[in-house]
Amino acid sequence: MKLIKYNSPNAVVKAIKELPSPYSKPPELDEYLLNMNTQIDKINDLLRIDYAVVIRMFKLANSVAMGGNEEKVLNINDAITSVGNVEIARITEVSQKNPVLDVIPPQLFNLESFWNHSYATAVAAEEIAKFIQEKNPEYHFICGLLHDIGRLIMSLAMPKQYIVCMLEAQKKNRSLQSQELRIFGFDHAEVGAEAIKEWKFPSFAEEAIEYHHAASDARKHPKLVTVTHLADALIHALHIGRSGELMMPKIFSQKIQDIGINPYQLHDISGRVLQKVSPRLIKGRNLSVAA
């Protein structure tokens, strides 16, 4: 495999045309699509767990071809409606397998563990948003689901270099993010934010992904960024899945206090997250990519 050096997050993003999905197409989806207007919540429930399908839907819904240049589609139900049943059927048939990930030892990075971490973070972000009575909890779900997408993109674009990065982080007992910055000159948060911009997602998602490790730097959507940051840390603490990072993220305690969460309340939220996530953990369910 030829080693390619990318000099910017944008170059890494442009190197990847399609992201692999951990799921195959849900068998009941076609039936729901026949009656999309009355079954949209069930369709949402099936599709929102799959970051690759969510990305495909938003890319299409907010593309110029769909007339999405002016007002962005902001939530999953609107994306489903905008894209329509024919395109939903098509984008859920996209091949899930990507042989590039086979290069990476599964103990360093695998799609099952990455999905578990991403989905659990999405659920945690949505539960925190509901607790603090945010108006649009699903915005938080989307940001949680995609917060580490830059890591998957980097793994696909430069797997051998990323193996070196992960091994060095382990050997030196440092965060993977710090090693990304040292080796590549940019990190997964920057790559993820660039991808969100490239894919025409709403700007709130771009900021949440770029600053989920630096919540104090958020300017436009500080509460949403803080919720994403807290959800990520919570799922690390609960040891649900792994995105390649072994170190516990730095927690900005003042920012967490600013949104009105204390440790006792966080314990209750954790319980609700575990109840929702546990039945859906990917192991044993319709998994299309070997771990």
Phi, psi and chi 1 to 4 in degrees:
 res  aa     phi    psi   chi1   chi2   chi3   chi4
   1 MET       -  124.5 -177.0  178.1  -67.8      -
   2 LYS   -70.7  134.5 -175.1  178.3  178.7 -178.3
   3 LEU   -85.6  127.7  -65.2 -179.2      -      -
   4 ILE  -119.0  131.7  -58.6  173.9      -      -
   5 LYS   -97.3  124.1 -175.0  171.7 -178.2  179.3
   6 TYR  -101.8  133.0  -61.2   98.7      -      -
   7 ASN   -98.6    4.1   57.5   12.5      -      -
   8 SER  -159.0  156.4   69.7      -      -      -
   9 PRO   -57.0  -37.8  -26.2   35.3      -      -
  10 ASN   -62.3  -38.6 -178.7  -98.7      -      -
  11 ALA   -65.5  -37.6      -      -      -      -
  12 VAL   -64.6  -46.2  179.0      -      -      -
  13 VAL   -60.6  -44.7  171.3      -      -      -
  14 LYS   -68.7  -17.0  -73.2 -173.1  177.9  -61.0
  15 ALA   -76.3  -16.2      -      -      -      -
  16 ILE  -111.1  119.4  -57.3  -57.3      -      -
  17 LYS   -91.0  -31.4  -57.4  -56.6  179.7 -172.7
  18 GLU  -147.6  138.7 -167.9   66.7   69.2      -
  19 LEU   -96.0  139.6  -67.3  178.1      -      -
  20 PRO   -72.7  147.6   27.8  -34.4      -      -
  21 SER  -107.7  143.7  164.6      -      -      -
  22 PRO   -78.6   -9.8   29.2  -34.4      -      -
  23 TYR  -115.3  147.2  -87.7   97.7      -      -
  24 SER   -87.9  170.8   57.2      -      -      -
  25 LYS   -62.5  128.0 -177.5  178.5  178.6  179.4
  26 PRO   -61.1  130.1  -19.8   31.7      -      -
  27 PRO   -62.4  -28.4   20.0  -31.1      -      -
  28 GLU   -83.8   -7.0   59.9  -90.3   49.4      -
  29 LEU   -60.4  -44.3 -180.0   60.8      -      -
  30 ASP   -58.1  -40.0  -74.9  -24.5      -      -
  31 GLU   -64.2  -42.9  179.5 -175.4  -14.4      -
  32 TYR   -65.7  -36.3  -66.0  157.2      -      -
  33 LEU   -66.2  -25.0  -71.5  174.3      -      -
  34 LEU   -65.2  -27.2  -69.0  173.6      -      -
  35 ASN  -126.5   56.0  -58.4  -74.2      -      -
  36 MET   -59.8  -38.7 -164.3  170.0   77.9      -
  37 ASN   -63.6  -35.4  -69.5  -23.3      -      -
  38 THR   -93.2  -15.3   58.9      -      -      -
  39 GLN  -112.6   16.8  -58.4  -65.5  -26.4      -
  40 ILE   -62.8  -34.5 -167.4  163.4      -      -
  41 ASP   -67.5  -36.1  -71.7  -23.1      -      -
  42 LYS   -68.6  -37.3  -69.7 -178.6  178.9  178.9
  43 ILE   -64.5  -44.1  -64.4  169.8      -      -
  44 ASN   -56.5  -47.1 -176.3  -37.2      -      -
  45 ASP   -61.0  -35.3 -168.3   51.0      -      -
  46 LEU   -75.1  -38.6  -74.6  176.7      -      -
  47 LEU   -90.2  -27.7  -59.9 -175.5      -      -
  48 ARG   -67.9  -18.2   76.0 -162.9  -53.3 -113.3
  49 ILE   -77.6  -11.3   65.9  174.5      -      -
  50 ASP  -110.2  103.7 -171.8  -26.7      -      -
  51 TYR   -57.6  -36.5   55.8   80.4      -      -
  52 ALA   -64.9  -42.0      -      -      -      -
  53 VAL   -70.0  -40.4  169.1      -      -      -
  54 VAL   -59.1  -43.7  168.5      -      -      -
  55 ILE   -62.9  -45.6  -71.5  166.7      -      -
  56 ARG   -60.8  -41.6  -68.7  168.7 -161.7  152.2
  57 MET   -64.1  -47.2  -75.1 -164.4  -58.2      -
  58 PHE   -68.2  -38.3  -87.9   86.7      -      -
  59 LYS   -58.4  -45.2  -77.4  173.1   68.9  174.8
  60 LEU   -71.5  -45.2 -174.6   57.1      -      -
  61 ALA   -62.5  -33.4      -      -      -      -
  62 ASN  -101.3   12.5  -73.6  -38.3      -      -
  63 SER   -78.9  161.4   68.3      -      -      -
  64 VAL   -60.5  -36.0  175.1      -      -      -
  65 ALA   -61.6  -29.5      -      -      -      -
  66 MET   -94.1    6.5  -63.1  -68.6  -71.8      -
  67 GLY    74.3   25.9      -      -      -      -
  68 GLY   -95.1   23.9      -      -      -      -
  69 ASN   -74.6  -29.9 -129.2    8.9      -      -
  70 GLU   -91.2  -64.3  -64.5  -60.7  -37.0      -
  71 GLU  -109.5  124.3  -69.6 -167.4   21.3      -
  72 LYS   -76.5  144.6  -68.2  -81.9 -166.3  -61.6
  73 VAL   -71.5  130.1  168.4      -      -      -
  74 LEU  -110.4  -17.6  -58.8  179.6      -      -
  75 ASN  -136.0  168.0   62.6   59.8      -      -
  76 ILE   -69.5  -41.5  -64.8  173.1      -      -
  77 ASN   -59.3  -42.7  -88.4    1.9      -      -
  78 ASP   -66.5  -35.5  -74.7  -10.5      -      -
  79 ALA   -65.0  -42.5      -      -      -      -
  80 ILE   -61.3  -47.2  -67.6  168.4      -      -
  81 THR   -63.7  -42.6  -57.8      -      -      -
  82 SER   -65.4  -41.6  177.0      -      -      -
  83 VAL   -73.8  -41.6  169.6      -      -      -
  84 GLY    89.6  161.9      -      -      -      -
  85 ASN   -67.2  -34.0   56.9   -0.5      -      -
  86 VAL   -65.5  -46.2  173.3      -      -      -
  87 GLU   -70.6  -34.8  -73.1  -62.6  -31.0      -
  88 ILE   -59.7  -45.5  -67.5  -69.2      -      -
  89 ALA   -59.9  -39.4      -      -      -      -
  90 ARG   -68.8  -47.4 -177.6 -174.3   65.6   80.7
  91 ILE   -73.0  -18.4   64.0  178.4      -      -
  92 THR   -85.4   -6.0   52.5      -      -      -
  93 GLU   -94.1   -5.5  -67.4  -76.6    4.3      -
  94 VAL   -59.4  139.9  173.4      -      -      -
  95 SER   -56.9  133.4  174.3      -      -      -
  96 GLN   -89.2  -29.9  -75.4   83.3   22.3      -
  97 LYS   -72.7  138.0 -177.1   68.2  173.4  173.2
  98 ASN  -134.7  109.3 -168.3  -49.4      -      -
  99 PRO   -65.4  -17.2   22.3  -32.1      -      -
 100 VAL   -58.7  -38.1  171.3      -      -      -
 101 LEU   -67.2  -18.5  -69.8  179.7      -      -
 102 ASP   -66.3  -19.9  -66.8  -19.8      -      -
 103 VAL   -69.4  -30.3  174.2      -      -      -
 104 ILE   -87.1  125.9  -56.7  177.2      -      -
 105 PRO   -56.1  132.9  -24.3   33.7      -      -
 106 PRO   -61.7  -23.4   18.5  -29.9      -      -
 107 GLN   -72.0  -15.4   64.8  -90.2   27.5      -
 108 LEU   -92.4  -44.4  -67.6  177.0      -      -
 109 PHE  -159.4  129.2 -176.6   94.1      -      -
 110 ASN  -145.4  154.2   73.0   75.6      -      -
 111 LEU   -65.7  -34.6 -154.1   56.5      -      -
 112 GLU   -62.5  -49.4  174.5 -176.1  -19.2      -
 113 SER   -66.5  -38.8 -168.4      -      -      -
 114 PHE   -61.4  -44.7  176.9   81.9      -      -
 115 TRP   -62.1  -45.0  177.9   87.8      -      -
 116 ASN   -56.5  -44.2  -80.0  -30.8      -      -
 117 HIS   -65.7  -44.9  174.8   75.7      -      -
 118 SER   -65.5  -47.0  -60.5      -      -      -
 119 TYR   -66.4  -42.2  174.5   65.0      -      -
 120 ALA   -63.6  -38.4      -      -      -      -
 121 THR   -64.7  -38.0  -57.8      -      -      -
 122 ALA   -61.9  -45.8      -      -      -      -
 123 VAL   -63.0  -43.6  172.0      -      -      -
 124 ALA   -62.0  -43.5      -      -      -      -
 125 ALA   -62.4  -41.5      -      -      -      -
 126 GLU   -66.1  -40.9 -170.4  170.1   49.7      -
 127 GLU   -66.5  -40.4  -74.4  -59.4  -49.1      -
 128 ILE   -64.0  -42.7  -66.1  166.4      -      -
 129 ALA   -61.3  -41.0      -      -      -      -
 130 LYS   -64.6  -40.3  -71.2  176.6 -179.5  176.1
 131 PHE   -63.0  -40.5 -179.3   83.7      -      -
 132 ILE   -91.5   10.6   61.7  175.0      -      -
 133 GLN    60.9   44.3  -60.9 -178.2  -31.3      -
 134 GLU   -69.5  147.5  -78.4  -70.8  -88.4      -
 135 LYS   -69.6  -35.8 -175.0  177.7  178.8 -179.6
 136 ASN  -127.3   78.8  -64.8  -63.3      -      -
 137 PRO   -58.9  -27.2  -23.0   33.1      -      -
 138 GLU   -68.6  -27.0 -168.8  175.1   72.4      -
 139 TYR   -58.4  -40.7  -68.0    2.3      -      -
 140 HIS   -68.5  -38.6  -62.7  -96.8      -      -
 141 PHE   -58.5  -47.5 -179.7   93.5      -      -
 142 ILE   -60.8  -44.4  -68.3  168.4      -      -
 143 CYS   -65.0  -39.9  -66.6      -      -      -
 144 GLY   -64.6  -40.4      -      -      -      -
 145 LEU   -62.6  -35.9 -171.1   69.6      -      -
 146 LEU  -105.7    5.5  -57.7 -179.1      -      -
 147 HIS   -59.6  -33.9   76.2  -72.9      -      -
 148 ASP  -107.1   19.4  -89.0  -18.6      -      -
 149 ILE   -62.2  -26.6 -155.6   68.5      -      -
 150 GLY   -60.7  -31.3      -      -      -      -
 151 ARG   -69.0  -40.2 -130.5  165.3 -128.9  154.8
 152 LEU   -64.9  -42.1  178.6   58.8      -      -
 153 ILE   -62.2  -44.9  -65.4  169.5      -      -
 154 MET   -63.6  -38.6  -66.7  172.6   80.6      -
 155 SER   -63.9  -37.6  -61.5      -      -      -
 156 LEU   -75.9  -39.3  -69.1  167.0      -      -
 157 ALA   -75.5  -35.2      -      -      -      -
 158 MET  -144.8   66.1   42.0 -170.2  178.7      -
 159 PRO   -59.4  -42.5   20.1  -31.8      -      -
 160 LYS   -68.0  -41.6  -70.6 -169.5  174.7 -179.1
 161 GLN   -65.2  -35.1  -62.0   99.9  -48.7      -
 162 TYR   -73.5  -30.2 -152.2   64.9      -      -
 163 ILE   -59.7  -47.5  -70.5  171.7      -      -
 164 VAL   -57.8  -42.9  172.0      -      -      -
 165 CYS   -61.1  -46.7 -175.5      -      -      -
 166 MET   -66.8  -40.3  -71.0 -172.1  -77.3      -
 167 LEU   -65.4  -40.2  -72.4  173.1      -      -
 168 GLU   -65.3  -39.5  -78.2 -160.7   14.6      -
 169 ALA   -61.2  -41.9      -      -      -      -
 170 GLN   -66.2  -48.2  -71.4 -170.9   13.7      -
 171 LYS   -61.6  -41.3 -177.5  178.5  179.0 -179.6
 172 LYS   -91.2   -0.8  -64.3  177.8 -179.8  179.5
 173 ASN    54.8   47.8 -161.9   30.5      -      -
 174 ARG  -121.5  164.7  -66.9  176.1  179.6  169.6
 175 SER   -68.0  147.7   72.7      -      -      -
 176 LEU   -63.8  -35.2 -178.4   52.6      -      -
 177 GLN   -60.3  -43.2 -177.2 -170.7   21.5      -
 178 SER   -64.3  -35.2   68.5      -      -      -
 179 GLN   -73.3  -34.1  -67.6  -54.7  105.6      -
 180 GLU   -58.0  -47.0  -68.9  166.6   -7.7      -
 181 LEU   -63.4  -40.5  -72.2  166.5      -      -
 182 ARG   -67.7  -42.4 -169.5 -172.0   70.3   78.1
 183 ILE   -83.5  -43.1  -67.9  173.3      -      -
 184 PHE  -102.8  -21.0  -54.4  115.1      -      -
 185 GLY    87.8    1.3      -      -      -      -
 186 PHE  -154.0  165.5   48.0   81.2      -      -
 187 ASP  -122.6  179.3   63.8   15.8      -      -
 188 HIS   -65.9  -28.1   69.4  -77.9      -      -
 189 ALA   -66.5  -40.5      -      -      -      -
 190 GLU   -67.4  -41.1  -66.1  173.5   86.3      -
 191 VAL   -64.0  -43.8  172.5      -      -      -
 192 GLY   -61.2  -43.8      -      -      -      -
 193 ALA   -64.3  -39.1      -      -      -      -
 194 GLU   -64.7  -38.7 -171.7   62.5   38.5      -
 195 ALA   -63.6  -44.2      -      -      -      -
 196 ILE   -59.5  -40.0  -69.9  -59.9      -      -
 197 LYS   -66.8  -44.9 -173.9 -170.5  -59.5 -177.8
 198 GLU   -62.0  -36.3 -177.9   76.1   14.9      -
 199 TRP   -85.7    2.6  -62.1  -26.0      -      -
 200 LYS    67.4   31.8  -48.9  -62.4 -176.9 -173.0
 201 PHE   -74.6  162.9  -94.1   71.9      -      -
 202 PRO   -59.3  149.1  -21.2   31.1      -      -
 203 SER   -63.9  -27.2   60.0      -      -      -
 204 PHE   -61.2  -34.9   66.1   75.0      -      -
 205 ALA   -69.7  -36.0      -      -      -      -
 206 GLU   -59.9  -46.9 -177.5 -176.6  -24.2      -
 207 GLU   -69.5  -40.2 -173.1  175.6   40.4      -
 208 ALA   -61.7  -39.2      -      -      -      -
 209 ILE   -74.8  -40.4  -70.9  164.0      -      -
 210 GLU   -66.0  -34.2 -176.3  169.3    7.3      -
 211 TYR  -113.9   19.7  -63.2  113.2      -      -
 212 HIS   -68.0  -15.1   72.2  -85.7      -      -
 213 HIS  -103.3    0.9  -72.8  -54.2      -      -
 214 ALA  -143.1   61.3      -      -      -      -
 215 ALA   -58.9  -28.6      -      -      -      -
 216 SER   -68.5  -16.5  -65.3      -      -      -
 217 ASP   -89.3   -6.2  -66.9  -21.9      -      -
 218 ALA   -68.8  142.7      -      -      -      -
 219 ARG  -122.4  -47.3  -66.7  -66.9  176.1  -96.5
 220 LYS   -82.5  -38.0  -65.9 -179.3 -179.4  178.7
 221 HIS  -133.2   61.3  -52.5  -78.5      -      -
 222 PRO   -61.2  -36.1   20.6  -32.4      -      -
 223 LYS   -68.9  -43.4 -171.4  175.5  -73.4 -171.7
 224 LEU   -63.5  -40.4 -170.1  145.4      -      -
 225 VAL   -63.8  -43.0  174.4      -      -      -
 226 THR   -64.3  -40.1  -62.1      -      -      -
 227 VAL   -63.6  -42.5  169.8      -      -      -
 228 THR   -62.2  -44.8  -52.9      -      -      -
 229 HIS   -58.7  -47.5  161.6   73.5      -      -
 230 LEU   -67.1  -41.9  176.7   56.4      -      -
 231 ALA   -61.2  -43.0      -      -      -      -
 232 ASP   -60.2  -47.7  178.9   36.5      -      -
 233 ALA   -63.3  -40.0      -      -      -      -
 234 LEU   -62.1  -43.4  178.0   61.5      -      -
 235 ILE   -70.4  -33.9  -62.5  -51.7      -      -
 236 HIS   -61.4  -44.2  -87.3  -78.4      -      -
 237 ALA   -65.3  -32.3      -      -      -      -
 238 LEU   -84.9   -3.9  -66.7  173.2      -      -
 239 HIS    56.2   45.3  -57.1  -69.7      -      -
 240 ILE  -100.9  110.0  -57.4  175.2      -      -
 241 GLY    66.3 -175.7      -      -      -      -
 242 ARG  -161.7  137.9 -158.2  174.3   77.9 -170.1
 243 SER  -101.1   10.2   64.2      -      -      -
 244 GLY   110.5  -18.8      -      -      -      -
 245 GLU   -87.2  128.0  178.2   65.1   80.9      -
 246 LEU   -98.0  -21.9  -64.4  179.2      -      -
 247 MET   -86.4  144.9  -57.5  -73.4  -73.6      -
 248 MET   -69.4  128.3  180.0   72.1 -172.8      -
 249 PRO   -62.1  148.6  -17.7   29.1      -      -
 250 LYS   -64.2  132.6  176.4 -176.1  175.9 -178.3
 251 ILE  -103.2  128.5  -62.4  176.5      -      -
 252 PHE   -90.1   87.6  -69.7   81.4      -      -
 253 SER   -62.1  -35.5   55.7      -      -      -
 254 GLN   -65.0  -40.2 -177.1   56.8   54.3      -
 255 LYS   -64.0  -36.7  -63.8  -66.1  -66.9 -177.8
 256 ILE   -67.4  -40.9  -66.5  168.1      -      -
 257 GLN   -63.0  -34.7  -69.5  175.8   27.5      -
 258 ASP   -62.4  -29.5  -71.4  -14.2      -      -
 259 ILE   -92.4    2.3   63.5  170.6      -      -
 260 GLY    86.6   34.9      -      -      -      -
 261 ILE  -115.4  131.0  -61.6  -78.7      -      -
 262 ASN  -116.1  167.2   65.5   47.4      -      -
 263 PRO   -56.8  -36.1  -27.2   35.4      -      -
 264 TYR   -67.5  -41.5  -62.2  103.9      -      -
 265 GLN   -66.3  -36.3  -66.1  164.7  -27.3      -
 266 LEU   -64.1  -33.6 -163.1   56.9      -      -
 267 HIS   -63.5  -43.3 -179.0  -90.3      -      -
 268 ASP   -65.3  -41.5  -68.4  -20.7      -      -
 269 ILE   -62.2  -41.2  -67.7  169.2      -      -
 270 SER   -57.7  -40.6  -61.4      -      -      -
 271 GLY   -62.4  -41.5      -      -      -      -
 272 ARG   -67.9  -37.3  -69.8 -158.2  -69.2  -84.6
 273 VAL   -63.4  -45.3  170.1      -      -      -
 274 LEU   -62.7  -38.4  -73.4  170.8      -      -
 275 GLN   -62.8  -39.5  -76.2 -177.2  -22.9      -
 276 LYS   -79.2  -36.0  -71.1 -165.2  170.1 -174.6
 277 VAL   -80.0  -43.4  168.9      -      -      -
 278 SER   -52.1  -45.7  -65.0      -      -      -
 279 PRO   -66.3  -15.8  -17.1   30.4      -      -
 280 ARG  -109.0    0.6 -103.0 -160.8  156.2  138.2
 281 LEU   -54.6  139.6  -73.5  179.0      -      -
 282 ILE   -67.1  -26.4 -158.5  166.6      -      -
 283 LYS   -57.7  126.4 -168.5  172.2  -72.4  -65.6
 284 GLY    87.3    0.0      -      -      -      -
 285 ARG  -120.3  114.6  -71.7 -175.5   43.0  120.3
 286 ASN    37.8   35.0 -152.4   21.4      -      -
 287 LEU   -79.8  128.0 -179.2   62.9      -      -
 288 SER  -103.8  -13.1   61.5      -      -      -
 289 VAL  -119.5  127.8  178.8      -      -      -
 290 ALA   -65.2  140.7      -      -      -      -
 291 ALA   -71.6      -      -      -      -      -
